[in-house]
């Protein structure tokens, strides 16, 4: 809004000494010597109190100095001296705008336009003022007029582009901004504007080039640096994106947007301690920023700091009582990731149940349509890691999700799926993990390999961001493959348009988009499976596709869905055939002369009630090495390590003498370590499936604990199918005894290993579950 300086015209040309004094003052002004210019203009006014030019230019200097009130007084006198002068009105309007009087500025500019209808500058400023007042349609007309009156007016073309962008006309906006850039290619802000529009249109490489061009013209243009970081972040170039944010912050340490982006990127990269530090810096400058408090809560939660996370969510809600995602997170985050005690876990279950009721009331008071955006942003994922029957609270949670998303589906105009008659059966699979992931290897890959493609039209919807060799395999086994959408609403419309007979979500509870979509009715028959081995609670999911070898008698009572027990493990399994890496035990801080007991679970799989198992194994063996693996973020393992240390100390033992905590290993290194280990200790309560299969592939003897629920029977089911029932414990005492016997008795260890080698071939590539799955399709559609 500096165009009020353009095209200055004098009301009357002074003569004699006044003209010379005014010319000298103006020369000082042009050279940037404002004090000398100001003294000169005042001297002219002293000699000639009615001198318009001196009065007007004193107003200009006052604006340049940020003195809007003083400028107002000068411009008002200038207008009084020359009431028909459009430039004076234009300048007065600028002072009024800067003084916080936009309506007055608008009226003054309209008067300027009446006095000089051919002034492009007045139309330009009129457009800017209208935009500031939220009157974008009127602003568009004024800015178009400015570009017609002065076709080479680059700033007017750029502002017109901004107004067109605000109106949603991206193509017109891009054309206007590119015209401005053609008129002034040296302008960094113009390159920035073009980059912003290219990014919005999805042309990321071109947007990045525009941002770099902006920075070449003006390295201080922090907005370009920040936006380039956003493009690189979207392209998965994390390190380069972070460098852009840091570069912007070096120039403007209080740049809130860059601070927020950097903190979010650090959180997404699992550098949670760094993210928390960045959020705290941001909140020192912007303590009223609700989004930053919410994001800080997410980072603290990821580090296992449940109380800190809850406090941050509450603060976000205090600042913005309508913040649906924060209200949702407050309910879901009652459940800790790594608890200190069984009492804490019990209290968290009660708190979660109470918060569910409160959350439901909150959502209904504000309207389901508004609250629906929060569905799935966080989920009660960690409830499954507590050994109890959670069917009732999860059913209430699922009912709320389906209620909110049902309202959204109706409001969005998405119809309910209708019966369709066609020759083939059309099956859809929706997953965020059609790639090298445990859900893919345990469930989806086997289905794709063995489904009868002559009878079933298979369509895959990949919600994730990873494309690898397994993704390529998936594509070759499907009639249709969709990937790359970021908006769940686009996914919902796409899936519905495919008119599916059966829609399967192999894992519900892991990622937000899946949770949202599964809460909708997008196909006649909808099912889930044990990618997250827990009932979904969703009334929109009709069936739970499980595995007969993994379920306990009477397991139907644990599910809101109708339980379908597919034979065996529910899907064929193919061993990974990884070449083990050579392992230097000493380099890892491990000893070759003490039993090596592999503990491969993530920290939240180890609950406080079973800490005593490790203590008792260490007490009975004396010399032994429990090997844990540190995932990202490392703070979770630090919490588990501290809790185990206290349990060991309570028994007069030193955890550090019996345990090693190694960095997370790649698959080849993990296979190599399994070949060096003595016993694989399955996690109690929430066991492993893929890691157990990998241990069997490496002939590493396993001890499993058979739990009450599917999630606690994944490894025990494998061992029983191999005839290794003696390696399955029903009590903690039996578990300890089985581990100690394998670690001490070399003959017994060798026998178990040989039995595993002899039986493992029977675990692989069993097509019976898929034939049963095909029968399920036909039966479900008939019903």
TAZI-V293026 format. One record per residue. PHI is phi in whole degrees, -180 to 180 (999 if undefined). PSI is psi in radians with two decimals (none if undefined). NEAR is the number of other ideal C-beta (glycine too) atoms within 12 Angstrom. Layout:
phi->(PHI & PHI)
psi->(PSI & PSI)
near->(NEAR & NEAR)
//
This chain:
phi->(999 & -104 & -72 & -62 & -81 & -75 & 63 & -63 & -125 & -90 & -75 & -151 & -88 & -70 & -122 & 66 & -64 & -61 & -64 & -66 & -65 & -66 & -64 & -65 & -62 & -67 & -64 & -59 & -63 & -63 & -84 & 87 & -90 & -67 & -62 & -66 & -63 & -61 & -62 & -65 & -64 & -67 & -64 & -62 & -66 & -63 & -85 & -140 & -59 & -100 & -79 & -62 & -61 & -65 & -62 & -63 & -72 & -65 & -65 & -62 & -62 & -60 & -66 & -61 & -89 & 79 & -103 & -64 & -64 & -65 & -62 & -54 & -61 & -64 & -69 & -63 & -68 & -64 & -64 & -63 & -73 & -138 & -65 & -99 & -92 & -66 & -62 & -62 & -65 & -61 & -67 & -60 & -61 & -64 & -65 & -64 & -62 & -69 & -83 & 82 & -122 & -65 & -66 & -62 & -60 & -62 & -63 & -65 & -67 & -63 & -66 & -61 & -67 & -66 & -71 & -140 & -62 & -93 & -84 & -66 & -64 & -64 & -64 & -61 & -68 & -62 & -62 & -64 & -68 & -62 & -63 & -63 & -90 & 79 & -104 & -69 & -63 & -67 & -62 & -57 & -64 & -65 & -71 & -61 & -62 & -62 & -72 & -72 & -69 & -141 & -58 & -97 & -84 & -61 & -61 & -67 & -62 & -66 & -68 & -60 & -60 & -63 & -68 & -65 & -62 & -64 & -84 & 87 & -96 & -67 & -66 & -64 & -62 & -63 & -62 & -66 & -68 & -68 & -66 & -60 & -68 & -65 & -74 & -143 & -66 & -85 & -82 & -62 & -59 & -70 & -62 & -60 & -61 & -64 & -60 & -60 & -71 & -61 & -65 & -63 & -83 & 90 & -91 & -70 & -63 & -66 & -64 & -60 & -63 & -66 & -65 & -65 & -64 & -61 & -72 & -64 & -76 & -149 & -62 & -87 & -79 & -65 & -63 & -66 & -63 & -63 & -70 & -62 & -59 & -64 & -65 & -63 & -62 & -65 & -84 & 81 & -93 & -62 & -63 & -66 & -63 & -63 & -63 & -63 & -62 & -66 & -63 & -63 & -74 & -65 & -86 & -138 & -60 & -99 & -72 & -61 & -64 & -68 & -60 & -65 & -63 & -63 & -63 & -64 & -66 & -62 & -67 & -63 & -85 & 70 & -91 & -72 & -63 & -66 & -63 & -60 & -61 & -67 & -63 & -68 & -62 & -60 & -74 & -65 & -84 & -130 & -65 & -97 & -88 & -61 & -61 & -68 & -63 & -62 & -65 & -60 & -59 & -63 & -67 & -64 & -61 & -62 & -87 & 90 & -89 & -64 & -66 & -63 & -63 & -62 & -63 & -68 & -64 & -63 & -66 & -60 & -72 & -63 & -77 & -139 & -61 & -100 & -77 & -62 & -64 & -68 & -66 & -64 & -63 & -61 & -76 & -68 & -88 & -66 & -94 & -74 & -79 & -129 & -88 & -84 & -157 & -65 & -62 & -63 & -65 & -62 & -64 & -68 & -64 & -64 & -65 & -64 & -61 & -67 & -67 & -61 & -62 & -64 & -63 & -60 & -64 & -59 & -65 & -71 & -65 & -96 & 99 & -61 & -61 & -71 & -72 & -60 & -64 & -87 & -57 & 83 & -60 & -137 & -136 & -77 & -58 & -80 & -65 & -63 & -85 & -101 & -80 & -160 & -85 & -105 & -56 & -64 & -66 & -68 & -65 & -67 & -61 & -63 & -64 & -65 & -58 & -67 & -61 & -66 & -72 & -64 & -63 & -61 & -61 & -67 & -65 & -79 & 77 & -90 & -73 & -74 & -65 & -108 & -59 & -131 & -107 & -154 & -70 & -97 & -94 & -102 & -111 & -115 & -123 & -111 & -155 & -88 & -135 & -86 & -166 & -69 & -151 & -60 & -64 & -61 & -70 & -79 & -129 & -68 & -60 & -63 & -63 & -63 & -66 & -116 & -63 & -75 & -70 & -75 & -107 & -128 & -92 & -102 & -125 & -109 & -125 & -95 & -82 & -80 & -116 & -93 & -120 & -143 & -62 & -68 & -63 & -60 & -61 & -60 & -60 & -72 & -107 & -133 & -72 & -143 & -134 & -120 & -158 & 100 & -85 & -106 & -101 & -64 & -63 & -63 & -62 & -60 & -65 & -65 & -61 & -63 & -67 & -80 & 50 & -77 & -83 & -132 & -123 & -117 & -109 & -62 & -140 & -121 & 118 & -100 & -126 & -63 & -62 & -62 & -62 & -63 & -64 & -68 & -82 & -103 & -104 & -117 & -151 & -61 & -122 & -128 & -141 & -127 & -143 & -96 & -58 & -119 & -75 & -162 & -58 & -78 & 78 & -87 & -69 & -81 & -103 & -85 & -133 & -115 & -87 & -114 & -131 & -62 & -73 & -111 & -100 & -86 & -58 & 77 & -65 & -54 & -68 & -87 & -120 & -80 & -81 & -79 & -75 & -116 & -94 & -72 & -61 & 60 & -97 & 86 & -161 & -62 & -119 & -115 & -62 & -75 & 55 & -88 & -81 & -65 & -81 & -70 & -115 & -99 & -59 & -61 & -65 & -92 & 77 & -107 & -104 & -86 & -103 & -135 & -54 & -104 & -111 & -79 & -123 & -89 & -74 & -70 & -55 & -75 & -80 & -101 & -96 & -59 & -65 & -107 & -59 & -63 & -61 & -66 & -60 & -70 & -61 & -64 & -64 & -81 & -86 & 74 & -77 & -164 & -133 & -77 & -112 & -103 & -123 & -94 & -86 & -93 & -81 & -69 & -62 & -65 & -67 & -61 & -67 & -64 & -61 & -64 & -67 & -64 & -60 & -68 & -65 & -65 & -62 & -64 & -101 & 76 & -118 & -109 & -57 & -65 & -80 & -122 & -135 & -127 & -117 & -99 & -60 & -58 & -101 & -71 & -65 & -64 & -67 & -65 & -63 & -63 & -68 & -64 & -75 & -94 & -79 & -103 & -142 & -99 & -98 & -67 & -71 & -91 & 101 & -140 & -85 & -106 & -116 & -62 & -67 & -65 & -62 & -67 & -62 & -65 & -60 & -96 & 56 & -95 & -57 & -118 & -117 & -118 & -118 & -90 & -88 & -79 & -118 & -46 & -66 & -103 & -128 & -66 & -80 & -62 & -62 & -63 & -65 & -65 & -66 & -88 & 81 & -100 & -60 & -69 & -96 & -109 & -99 & -106 & -136 & -63 & -63 & -65 & -62 & -59 & -62 & -66 & -66 & -63 & -64 & -64 & -72 & -98 & -103 & -65 & -66 & -62 & -57 & -66 & -66 & -62 & -64 & -66 & -64 & -63 & -61 & -70 & -97 & -68 & -60 & -70 & -84 & -101 & 53 & -86 & -81 & -57 & -60 & -76 & -62 & -68 & -63 & -64 & -64 & -61 & -55 & -66 & -65 & -64 & -71 & -66 & -83)
psi->(0.77 & 0.14 & -0.16 & -0.27 & -0.31 & 2.60 & 0.63 & 2.29 & 2.49 & 2.57 & -0.68 & 2.49 & 2.07 & 2.81 & 2.87 & -2.43 & -0.59 & -0.70 & -0.74 & -0.74 & -0.70 & -0.70 & -0.70 & -0.75 & -0.70 & -0.63 & -0.76 & -0.72 & -0.82 & -0.51 & -0.07 & 0.16 & 1.38 & -0.66 & -0.78 & -0.71 & -0.76 & -0.75 & -0.70 & -0.78 & -0.67 & -0.63 & -0.70 & -0.77 & -0.56 & -0.65 & -0.50 & 1.46 & -0.33 & 0.36 & 1.92 & -0.83 & -0.76 & -0.75 & -0.79 & -0.78 & -0.49 & -0.62 & -0.69 & -0.79 & -0.71 & -0.72 & -0.72 & -0.51 & 0.01 & 0.34 & 1.35 & -0.67 & -0.78 & -0.70 & -0.73 & -0.83 & -0.78 & -0.80 & -0.61 & -0.70 & -0.64 & -0.74 & -0.68 & -0.63 & -0.57 & 1.29 & -0.27 & 0.15 & 1.99 & -0.62 & -0.71 & -0.75 & -0.69 & -0.77 & -0.73 & -0.70 & -0.68 & -0.74 & -0.68 & -0.73 & -0.79 & -0.44 & 0.08 & 0.51 & 1.15 & -0.60 & -0.72 & -0.73 & -0.72 & -0.79 & -0.72 & -0.71 & -0.63 & -0.66 & -0.71 & -0.69 & -0.60 & -0.71 & -0.57 & 1.39 & -0.30 & 0.09 & 1.93 & -0.59 & -0.75 & -0.75 & -0.68 & -0.86 & -0.60 & -0.75 & -0.76 & -0.70 & -0.72 & -0.69 & -0.71 & -0.47 & 0.07 & 0.27 & 1.23 & -0.62 & -0.76 & -0.65 & -0.71 & -0.77 & -0.75 & -0.72 & -0.63 & -0.73 & -0.68 & -0.73 & -0.51 & -0.70 & -0.55 & 1.45 & -0.39 & 0.31 & 1.57 & -0.77 & -0.63 & -0.72 & -0.71 & -0.75 & -0.65 & -0.73 & -0.72 & -0.72 & -0.68 & -0.66 & -0.75 & -0.50 & -0.05 & 0.15 & 1.34 & -0.66 & -0.78 & -0.70 & -0.76 & -0.72 & -0.73 & -0.77 & -0.63 & -0.56 & -0.75 & -0.71 & -0.64 & -0.60 & -0.52 & 1.32 & -0.20 & -0.06 & 2.02 & -0.80 & -0.56 & -0.70 & -0.68 & -0.81 & -0.73 & -0.73 & -0.73 & -0.73 & -0.70 & -0.68 & -0.75 & -0.57 & -0.03 & 0.12 & 1.37 & -0.73 & -0.74 & -0.66 & -0.76 & -0.71 & -0.70 & -0.71 & -0.70 & -0.66 & -0.68 & -0.74 & -0.52 & -0.67 & -0.59 & 1.61 & -0.25 & 0.03 & 1.46 & -0.49 & -0.68 & -0.70 & -0.78 & -0.78 & -0.57 & -0.70 & -0.68 & -0.70 & -0.84 & -0.65 & -0.77 & -0.53 & 0.03 & 0.21 & 1.30 & -0.86 & -0.76 & -0.68 & -0.77 & -0.66 & -0.65 & -0.80 & -0.73 & -0.64 & -0.73 & -0.70 & -0.46 & -0.57 & -0.59 & 1.53 & -0.38 & 0.31 & 1.71 & -0.71 & -0.74 & -0.68 & -0.79 & -0.77 & -0.74 & -0.77 & -0.74 & -0.71 & -0.71 & -0.68 & -0.78 & -0.52 & 0.06 & 0.30 & 1.23 & -0.64 & -0.72 & -0.68 & -0.77 & -0.75 & -0.71 & -0.73 & -0.68 & -0.65 & -0.79 & -0.74 & -0.35 & -0.67 & -0.58 & 1.22 & -0.25 & 0.22 & 1.73 & -0.69 & -0.67 & -0.68 & -0.74 & -0.84 & -0.65 & -0.72 & -0.72 & -0.71 & -0.75 & -0.68 & -0.76 & -0.43 & -0.02 & 0.09 & 1.41 & -0.76 & -0.71 & -0.70 & -0.81 & -0.70 & -0.68 & -0.72 & -0.70 & -0.71 & -0.70 & -0.69 & -0.56 & -0.70 & -0.58 & 1.56 & -0.24 & 0.23 & 1.61 & -0.73 & -0.66 & -0.68 & -0.69 & -0.79 & -0.62 & -0.63 & -0.84 & -0.51 & 0.19 & -0.33 & 2.02 & 2.68 & -0.84 & 1.87 & 2.72 & -0.44 & 2.88 & -0.57 & -0.70 & -0.70 & -0.77 & -0.76 & -0.62 & -0.63 & -0.74 & -0.74 & -0.69 & -0.78 & -0.74 & -0.73 & -0.52 & -0.79 & -0.80 & -0.70 & -0.73 & -0.76 & -0.75 & -0.80 & -0.73 & -0.58 & -0.60 & -0.13 & 2.27 & -0.59 & -0.72 & -0.74 & -0.37 & -0.50 & -0.34 & -0.28 & 2.24 & -0.20 & -0.60 & 2.66 & 2.79 & 0.87 & -0.74 & -0.10 & -0.60 & -0.38 & 0.00 & 2.27 & 1.49 & 2.89 & 1.94 & 0.32 & -0.79 & -0.93 & -0.61 & -0.58 & -0.68 & -0.71 & -0.82 & -0.67 & -0.69 & -0.79 & -0.83 & -0.64 & -0.87 & -0.78 & -0.48 & -0.73 & -0.75 & -0.76 & -0.74 & -0.77 & -0.58 & -0.10 & 0.41 & 2.03 & 2.84 & 2.52 & 2.44 & 2.69 & 2.45 & 2.38 & 2.11 & 2.93 & -0.81 & 2.77 & 2.25 & 2.04 & 2.32 & 2.45 & 2.15 & 2.15 & 2.58 & 0.09 & 0.84 & 1.16 & -3.03 & 1.58 & 2.73 & -0.67 & -0.72 & -0.87 & -0.62 & -0.57 & -1.08 & -0.75 & -0.76 & -0.67 & -0.83 & -0.65 & -0.57 & -0.14 & 2.48 & 1.77 & -0.31 & -0.33 & -0.38 & 2.26 & 1.88 & 2.18 & 2.24 & 2.41 & 1.82 & 1.84 & -0.26 & -3.02 & -0.11 & 2.25 & 2.12 & -2.88 & -0.62 & -0.61 & -0.76 & -0.69 & -0.77 & -0.75 & -0.67 & -0.25 & 0.33 & 2.63 & -0.62 & 2.46 & 2.21 & 2.48 & 2.68 & -0.02 & 2.51 & -0.30 & 2.18 & -0.51 & -0.67 & -0.72 & -0.77 & -0.80 & -0.70 & -0.85 & -0.77 & -0.63 & -0.34 & -0.12 & 1.04 & 2.55 & -0.76 & 2.33 & 2.17 & 2.29 & 1.73 & -0.44 & 2.14 & 2.33 & -0.07 & -0.81 & 2.68 & -0.76 & -0.72 & -0.75 & -0.74 & -0.87 & -0.71 & -0.32 & -0.05 & 2.84 & 1.84 & -0.07 & 2.81 & -0.76 & 2.27 & 2.41 & 2.77 & 3.08 & -2.91 & 0.50 & -0.63 & 1.80 & 1.24 & 2.56 & 2.51 & -0.48 & -0.02 & 2.19 & -0.22 & -0.17 & 2.09 & -0.64 & 2.62 & 1.95 & 1.77 & -2.83 & 2.26 & -0.60 & -0.20 & -0.17 & 2.57 & 2.79 & 2.43 & 0.23 & -0.31 & -0.54 & -0.26 & -0.09 & 2.50 & -0.54 & 2.94 & 2.13 & 2.26 & 2.02 & 1.64 & 2.64 & 2.71 & -2.20 & 0.17 & -0.24 & 2.51 & 2.52 & 2.34 & 2.21 & 2.63 & -0.41 & 0.90 & 2.42 & 2.04 & 2.47 & 2.64 & 2.35 & 2.26 & 1.74 & -0.72 & -0.67 & -0.43 & 0.04 & 0.40 & 2.62 & 2.53 & -0.22 & 0.24 & 2.50 & 2.37 & 1.94 & 1.87 & 2.23 & 1.50 & 0.09 & 2.68 & 2.73 & -0.65 & -0.09 & -0.23 & 1.90 & 2.72 & -0.55 & -0.33 & 0.12 & -0.59 & -0.42 & -0.80 & -0.71 & -0.78 & -0.67 & -0.80 & -0.70 & -0.69 & -0.58 & -0.52 & -1.62 & 1.98 & 2.84 & 1.85 & 2.25 & 1.92 & 2.80 & 2.35 & 1.91 & 3.09 & 2.35 & 2.61 & -0.31 & -0.50 & -0.77 & -0.56 & -0.68 & -0.77 & -0.73 & -0.75 & -0.70 & -0.75 & -0.67 & -0.70 & -0.65 & -0.74 & -0.77 & -0.59 & -0.41 & 0.19 & 0.39 & 2.80 & 2.02 & -0.72 & -0.35 & -0.25 & -0.08 & 2.59 & 2.43 & 1.85 & 2.68 & 2.68 & 2.33 & 2.58 & 2.99 & -0.71 & -0.74 & -0.66 & -0.70 & -0.73 & -0.68 & -0.64 & -0.54 & -0.32 & -0.32 & 2.91 & -0.72 & 2.47 & 2.09 & 1.86 & 2.54 & 2.45 & 2.23 & -0.72 & 1.60 & 3.13 & 2.69 & -1.07 & -0.74 & -0.60 & -0.74 & -0.66 & -0.69 & -0.71 & -0.70 & -0.55 & 0.18 & 0.67 & 2.04 & 2.43 & 2.52 & 2.18 & 2.75 & 2.20 & 1.95 & -3.09 & -0.48 & 2.83 & -0.80 & -0.34 & 0.21 & 0.21 & -0.80 & -0.71 & -0.63 & -0.69 & -0.83 & -0.71 & -0.64 & -0.44 & -0.05 & 0.29 & 0.84 & -0.51 & -0.22 & 0.14 & 2.12 & 2.53 & -0.20 & 2.85 & -0.66 & -0.74 & -0.66 & -0.85 & -0.79 & -0.73 & -0.69 & -0.81 & -0.73 & -0.77 & -0.67 & -0.52 & -0.57 & 1.74 & -0.62 & -0.82 & -0.75 & -0.78 & -0.66 & -0.76 & -0.72 & -0.75 & -0.66 & -0.67 & -0.81 & -0.70 & -0.56 & -0.26 & -0.47 & -0.51 & -0.17 & -0.32 & 2.52 & 0.75 & 1.98 & -0.15 & -0.71 & -0.58 & -0.63 & -0.69 & -0.62 & -0.69 & -0.70 & -0.64 & -0.76 & -0.85 & -0.77 & -0.76 & -0.70 & -0.60 & -0.61 & none)
near->(28 & 19 & 35 & 40 & 24 & 27 & 25 & 26 & 24 & 25 & 25 & 21 & 14 & 25 & 14 & 13 & 17 & 28 & 21 & 17 & 30 & 35 & 25 & 23 & 35 & 29 & 18 & 23 & 29 & 19 & 14 & 12 & 18 & 24 & 17 & 21 & 32 & 28 & 22 & 34 & 39 & 25 & 24 & 33 & 30 & 18 & 21 & 24 & 16 & 20 & 35 & 37 & 39 & 41 & 39 & 45 & 41 & 41 & 43 & 38 & 36 & 33 & 33 & 27 & 19 & 14 & 22 & 26 & 20 & 24 & 33 & 30 & 22 & 37 & 44 & 29 & 29 & 40 & 32 & 21 & 27 & 27 & 20 & 19 & 31 & 37 & 38 & 41 & 40 & 47 & 51 & 45 & 46 & 45 & 43 & 37 & 36 & 32 & 26 & 14 & 22 & 27 & 20 & 25 & 36 & 33 & 22 & 37 & 46 & 26 & 27 & 41 & 32 & 19 & 23 & 26 & 19 & 18 & 34 & 36 & 40 & 45 & 40 & 46 & 50 & 50 & 44 & 39 & 40 & 35 & 32 & 30 & 23 & 15 & 22 & 27 & 20 & 25 & 34 & 33 & 23 & 38 & 45 & 31 & 30 & 41 & 33 & 20 & 25 & 26 & 18 & 17 & 33 & 32 & 37 & 41 & 39 & 41 & 45 & 44 & 40 & 36 & 38 & 36 & 32 & 27 & 24 & 15 & 24 & 24 & 18 & 25 & 33 & 32 & 24 & 37 & 42 & 29 & 29 & 38 & 32 & 20 & 22 & 24 & 19 & 17 & 27 & 29 & 33 & 35 & 38 & 37 & 43 & 44 & 39 & 35 & 37 & 33 & 33 & 29 & 22 & 17 & 20 & 25 & 20 & 23 & 33 & 33 & 21 & 39 & 42 & 30 & 29 & 36 & 30 & 21 & 22 & 22 & 18 & 20 & 32 & 34 & 30 & 40 & 41 & 39 & 40 & 43 & 41 & 34 & 34 & 30 & 32 & 27 & 21 & 17 & 21 & 24 & 18 & 23 & 34 & 33 & 22 & 37 & 41 & 28 & 29 & 35 & 29 & 18 & 22 & 21 & 20 & 19 & 30 & 29 & 27 & 38 & 37 & 35 & 40 & 41 & 40 & 33 & 37 & 36 & 35 & 26 & 25 & 23 & 26 & 37 & 26 & 28 & 37 & 31 & 22 & 35 & 42 & 25 & 27 & 35 & 31 & 18 & 22 & 23 & 19 & 17 & 28 & 29 & 30 & 39 & 38 & 42 & 41 & 45 & 43 & 40 & 40 & 35 & 39 & 39 & 36 & 36 & 29 & 35 & 23 & 27 & 36 & 33 & 23 & 37 & 42 & 27 & 31 & 36 & 29 & 20 & 22 & 21 & 16 & 21 & 33 & 34 & 34 & 40 & 39 & 43 & 42 & 39 & 42 & 43 & 42 & 38 & 42 & 43 & 39 & 39 & 34 & 25 & 18 & 22 & 14 & 26 & 32 & 22 & 21 & 37 & 31 & 19 & 28 & 37 & 27 & 19 & 32 & 35 & 20 & 22 & 41 & 27 & 16 & 28 & 34 & 19 & 16 & 23 & 18 & 28 & 22 & 23 & 33 & 36 & 30 & 38 & 45 & 42 & 32 & 38 & 39 & 43 & 36 & 36 & 41 & 40 & 40 & 41 & 32 & 31 & 27 & 36 & 26 & 21 & 36 & 39 & 27 & 29 & 45 & 39 & 28 & 40 & 48 & 33 & 29 & 39 & 38 & 28 & 26 & 32 & 32 & 18 & 17 & 22 & 12 & 26 & 16 & 17 & 27 & 14 & 14 & 20 & 12 & 14 & 11 & 22 & 36 & 32 & 43 & 42 & 51 & 50 & 48 & 39 & 38 & 43 & 28 & 25 & 28 & 33 & 39 & 38 & 37 & 38 & 43 & 49 & 39 & 37 & 47 & 37 & 29 & 27 & 35 & 23 & 21 & 12 & 20 & 33 & 27 & 40 & 38 & 42 & 44 & 39 & 40 & 34 & 23 & 22 & 20 & 18 & 16 & 30 & 30 & 18 & 24 & 37 & 23 & 18 & 29 & 32 & 25 & 24 & 27 & 27 & 27 & 19 & 23 & 15 & 17 & 35 & 24 & 22 & 36 & 35 & 22 & 29 & 40 & 30 & 21 & 32 & 27 & 40 & 35 & 43 & 43 & 51 & 50 & 48 & 39 & 49 & 41 & 33 & 32 & 32 & 35 & 42 & 43 & 40 & 48 & 51 & 42 & 43 & 30 & 40 & 41 & 30 & 35 & 39 & 45 & 47 & 46 & 51 & 45 & 39 & 46 & 44 & 41 & 48 & 37 & 43 & 27 & 38 & 44 & 31 & 36 & 40 & 47 & 44 & 38 & 27 & 34 & 42 & 37 & 27 & 12 & 13 & 33 & 20 & 16 & 34 & 36 & 33 & 36 & 24 & 33 & 34 & 31 & 37 & 26 & 32 & 46 & 42 & 46 & 33 & 42 & 28 & 23 & 29 & 15 & 24 & 15 & 25 & 19 & 14 & 25 & 14 & 23 & 12 & 14 & 25 & 18 & 27 & 19 & 17 & 12 & 25 & 35 & 38 & 40 & 44 & 43 & 42 & 37 & 28 & 38 & 32 & 38 & 39 & 38 & 32 & 24 & 39 & 35 & 27 & 39 & 40 & 30 & 26 & 41 & 36 & 23 & 25 & 30 & 16 & 21 & 38 & 38 & 43 & 38 & 34 & 33 & 26 & 28 & 24 & 33 & 26 & 30 & 37 & 33 & 23 & 29 & 40 & 30 & 23 & 34 & 38 & 24 & 21 & 31 & 28 & 19 & 16 & 22 & 12 & 28 & 18 & 29 & 18 & 21 & 35 & 37 & 31 & 29 & 30 & 20 & 22 & 27 & 17 & 25 & 20 & 24 & 33 & 32 & 26 & 41 & 38 & 27 & 31 & 41 & 44 & 40 & 48 & 48 & 47 & 40 & 42 & 38 & 37 & 45 & 37 & 43 & 35 & 38 & 44 & 42 & 39 & 44 & 41 & 33 & 35 & 28 & 39 & 42 & 52 & 42 & 43 & 41 & 36 & 40 & 26 & 35 & 42 & 43 & 40 & 42 & 46 & 47 & 42 & 43 & 43 & 40 & 28 & 33 & 36 & 18 & 35 & 21 & 24 & 42 & 32 & 34 & 23 & 17 & 25 & 17 & 24 & 37 & 31 & 25 & 40 & 43 & 30 & 28 & 39 & 34 & 22 & 20 & 15 & 12 & 23 & 30 & 16 & 19 & 36 & 30 & 17 & 24 & 33 & 21 & 17 & 23 & 30 & 17 & 22 & 34 & 25 & 21 & 27 & 23 & 23 & 36 & 36 & 23 & 29 & 44 & 27 & 20 & 37 & 38 & 20 & 18 & 27 & 27 & 13 & 13)
//
